[in-house]
Amino acid sequence: MSIKRYGVEGGKGTGGQHLPFARAVEADGWLYVSGQVSMVDGEVVPGGIIPQSRQAIANLLAILKEAGYGTEHVVRCGVWLDDARDFQSFNGVFREIFGENPPARACVVNSMVVDCKVEIDCVAYKAPSA
């Protein structure tokens, strides 16, 4: 089994703090992407659930792309919302991005570690190159 880690130096959280985990880990065609929130340069984007959903998913897609995966490879997403009332708005953004390739998904309401409205992670699969 081969394992490749992306971003082992860790990312930057709020206030520029170092985050002690990989952005993603790939093992034999499986890619596990760490939870992504709506941050750019260590700051949460303003504007509510729709722009925050777009940014969190954009951050997720950037990691997928870096590893050579696309939305068609995503088999499951986990979603955490800060407020249940944001469910339909989040679904609209999710549908825009994953409409052609909808993955399995779990969505729960939970308080966030940072002051944001959404977090999303995923598992993707692509057959290893021979």
N, C-alpha and C positions, 0 to 999 in steps of 0.2 A: 504494500500500500504506500502510495506517495502522498505526502501532505505538503501543501503550500500555503503560507500565511501572507495575507495582504495587510499592509499597514501595521506591522508588528511594533513599530515605534510608537504606536498609539495615536489617537487623534487629540484634538483640543476641545475641551468642554467650555462651559461658561467661564469667563474670566481668564481663558487661556490655560486652564489646568490640564495637565497631562492625563490621558485616559489609558489605563494599563491593560488594554486588550486589543486584539487584531480587529481590523475593520471587517475582515472575512477570512474564512479558512476553507480551502478546497481539499477534498480527499476523494480520489478515484472517481472524478466526474461530479461529485456532490459539492456544492458551494453553500456554505452557511454564512449569511451576511448578518452582522451585528445590528442591533436596533439603531435606526436613524431617526433623528428629530429634525425639526425645521431650523437648523442652524447654518449660518454662513459666517466663517471666520470667528467662531466662538460666540456668536450672538444670535438669538432667536429672531427670525423675521417677524415683522409686525403684520397686523391686518386680519387676524382671526383664522378660523379653521380652513378656509379655502386656500389662501396663500401658504399657510403652514403645511397643509397636506401636500400641495404641489412641491414645496421645497423638500419635505421629508422624503417623498417618493423620488425626486430628482437626485437627492443624495444617495439613495438606494441604487438607482439606475446607474449612477456614475461608478459605483463600486462593481456592479455587475459588468459594466463595459470594460473596466480596467482588467477584470478577470477573464474577459472574452465571452461573456454570457449576455443574453438579451431577455426581454420579457417572455419570449416563447419558451425559455428554459425554466422559468419560475414555477415551481410545483406547489408551494405553500407560502402564505404570508401570515404573520401575526401582527395584529394591530391593537394598539392601546389608545383609547380616547380619554381625554380628561373630563368630557361632558357628554352624556348620552344624547343630548339634543343636537350634537354635531354629526350623528350617525349618517343621516341622509346626505348632508353636504359632503362628508368624506366619501361616501359611496359614489357621488357624482364625479369626483376627481379620480377615484380609483377606477371607475368605468372608463373614463377618458384614456387612461394609461394602459390598462390591462384588458380592454374590451374585446380584442381579438383573441387574447390568450388568457382567459380568466383562471387564476390559480385557485386551489383550495385556500380557505382563509378562516381564521378565528379572530374575533373582535371583542374586546372587553373594555369596560370602563374602569379606570384606575387613576389614582393621583400620580402625577409625574415627578420625577426627580429634579427636572429643570422646569422653568416656567414656560411650558409650551402646551399645545392642545393635542398633539398626536405623536406617536412613535410607531415605526413599522420595521419589521425585520423580514427576512425571507430565507427559504431554502430553494436552491435551483439545482437542476441536473442536466448534464450534457455528457453524452457518451465519450469516454476518453479517446483521444487520437491513438491510432494504432502505430 
